[in-house]
Amino acid sequence: MQNPNQRLIYTLGLGWLAFVGLGLGLGRLLAGPAVTVVIDRSYCAPAQWQQRVSDRYADLYEQQQQRQITIDRVIYVSDLGQEVAAEVPSPQAVQALSTYGRRNAAQMQQATVEYPEARVLTCGN
């Protein structure tokens, strides 16, 4: 028969492990769906960029802050190719992005094929 103190410590340890496991499991279960955001960086007038891309991204970012969604990754598409952001950018960082070049339909199609459920933010049609 074990010492009562050892049983108590063992039971408390198992209880805390179960509590932590349940917390982590619920955190993942209750987290919003993971979203990939594709941003088209082809040339766009600043006013249109603000309205069509930056403001829409800010809305998605706010949804992430409220834990309604989780922005999994952000992909920038330009006529030079695709670039995956190292971390999820802030709305200010997206607003400050420079736009350049022409819209590359092939790059956009490739991005939407690779990430079919992605939210595409583009200044064009």
GIMOHU-V981696 format. One record per residue. RES is the residue in one letter. SS is DSSP state (~ for helix, > for strand, _ for the rest). Layout:
<<RES	SS> <RES	SS>>
This chain:
<<M	_> <Q	_> <N	_> <P	~> <N	~> <Q	~> <R	~> <L	~> <I	~> <Y	~> <T	~> <L	~> <G	~> <L	~> <G	~> <W	~> <L	~> <A	~> <F	~> <V	~> <G	~> <L	~> <G	~> <L	~> <G	~> <L	~> <G	~> <R	~> <L	~> <L	~> <A	_> <G	_> <P	>> <A	>> <V	>> <T	>> <V	>> <V	>> <I	>> <D	>> <R	_> <S	_> <Y	_> <C	_> <A	_> <P	~> <A	~> <Q	~> <W	~> <Q	~> <Q	~> <R	~> <V	~> <S	~> <D	~> <R	~> <Y	~> <A	~> <D	~> <L	~> <Y	~> <E	~> <Q	~> <Q	~> <Q	~> <Q	_> <R	_> <Q	_> <I	>> <T	>> <I	>> <D	>> <R	>> <V	>> <I	>> <Y	>> <V	>> <S	>> <D	_> <L	_> <G	>> <Q	>> <E	>> <V	>> <A	_> <A	_> <E	_> <V	_> <P	_> <S	_> <P	~> <Q	~> <A	~> <V	~> <Q	~> <A	_> <L	_> <S	_> <T	_> <Y	_> <G	_> <R	_> <R	_> <N	_> <A	~> <A	~> <Q	~> <M	~> <Q	~> <Q	~> <A	~> <T	~> <V	~> <E	~> <Y	_> <P	_> <E	_> <A	_> <R	>> <V	>> <L	>> <T	_> <C	_> <G	_> <N	_>>
